[in-house]
Amino acid sequence: MISVGTDITSIQRIKKLSINDRFLDKIYTFNEIEYCNKYSNPHVHFSGKYAAKEAVKKALLSGLIAKNISLKKIEILNKSDKSPYVVIHGLNSITCKLSISHDTDYAIAFALIV
């Protein structure tokens, strides 16, 4: 089965929300927060990860792979070359490919479940 998801997120929206630790703890894992906070503009990276989580969630739901899943169970990590990959906690048998991009105003992500 192949399923696709996409999402676009306002970087300024995530910047405003990421000031609140409660928001960060609800959406992101410890590893994601640690990764994003290494950068001088962490909100850009939080935005990319947020768009990726939403894209993966949409692919899971539209492909009828999951009925519901919290964004925190979708973990967006990075390889040593900084390319993203997905860990879906509770759905270990799923293979998901991911692409994330961002510019000044928006972050966008595409997820492909194969």
C-alpha positions in Angstrom: 0.0 0.0 0.0 1.2 3.5 -0.8 -0.1 6.5 1.1 0.9 10.2 0.8 0.6 13.1 3.1 1.7 16.8 2.9 1.6 19.8 5.2 2.7 23.4 5.1 3.3 25.4 8.3 3.9 29.0 9.1 7.3 29.5 10.7 6.0 32.6 12.6 3.1 30.6 14.1 5.4 27.9 15.4 7.9 30.6 16.6 5.1 32.1 18.8 3.9 28.7 20.0 7.5 27.3 20.7 8.0 29.9 23.4 5.6 27.8 25.5 7.3 24.7 27.0 3.8 23.1 27.3 3.4 23.2 23.5 6.9 21.8 23.0 6.3 19.0 25.4 2.9 18.1 23.9 4.2 17.9 20.3 7.9 17.1 20.4 10.0 14.4 21.9 13.1 15.1 24.0 15.4 14.2 21.1 13.5 16.6 18.7 13.6 19.4 21.2 17.3 18.9 21.8 18.1 18.8 18.1 16.1 22.0 17.3 17.6 23.9 20.2 21.1 23.4 18.9 20.4 26.0 16.2 20.3 29.8 16.5 16.8 29.8 15.0 15.2 26.7 16.6 11.7 27.7 15.5 12.7 27.0 11.8 13.6 23.4 12.7 10.5 23.0 15.0 8.4 24.2 12.0 9.9 21.6 9.7 9.4 18.8 12.2 5.8 20.0 12.9 5.0 20.0 9.1 6.6 16.5 8.8 4.6 15.1 11.8 1.4 16.4 10.2 2.3 15.0 6.8 3.0 11.6 8.3 -0.2 11.7 10.3 -2.2 12.5 7.2 -0.5 9.7 5.3 -1.3 7.3 8.1 -5.0 8.4 8.4 -5.7 8.6 4.7 -4.1 5.2 4.1 -6.3 3.7 6.8 -3.1 2.6 8.6 -4.2 4.3 11.8 -7.5 5.6 13.1 -5.8 8.3 15.2 -2.3 9.0 16.4 -0.8 11.8 18.5 1.9 14.0 16.9 4.3 13.0 19.8 4.2 9.4 18.7 5.6 10.5 15.3 9.2 11.3 15.9 11.2 13.1 13.3 14.9 12.5 13.7 18.0 13.3 11.7 20.8 11.2 10.4 24.4 12.4 10.7 24.1 14.1 7.3 21.0 16.0 8.7 18.6 14.2 6.4 15.3 13.4 8.2 13.8 10.1 9.0 10.7 8.9 10.9 10.1 6.7 13.9 6.4 5.9 14.5 6.1 4.7 18.0 3.6 1.8 18.1 3.7 1.2 14.4 7.2 -0.3 13.9 6.5 -2.1 10.7 5.7 1.0 8.7 8.2 2.4 6.2 7.9 6.1 5.7 10.0 8.3 3.4 10.1 12.0 4.2 11.1 15.3 2.6 11.2 18.6 4.5 11.9 22.1 3.2 11.7 25.6 4.6 12.2 29.2 3.5 11.7 32.5 5.3 8.0 32.1 6.0 7.0 28.5 5.6 8.0 24.9 6.2 6.6 22.1 4.1 6.9 18.4 4.3 5.9 15.4 2.2 5.5 11.9 3.6 5.3 8.7 1.6 4.3 5.4 3.2 5.3 2.3 1.2 
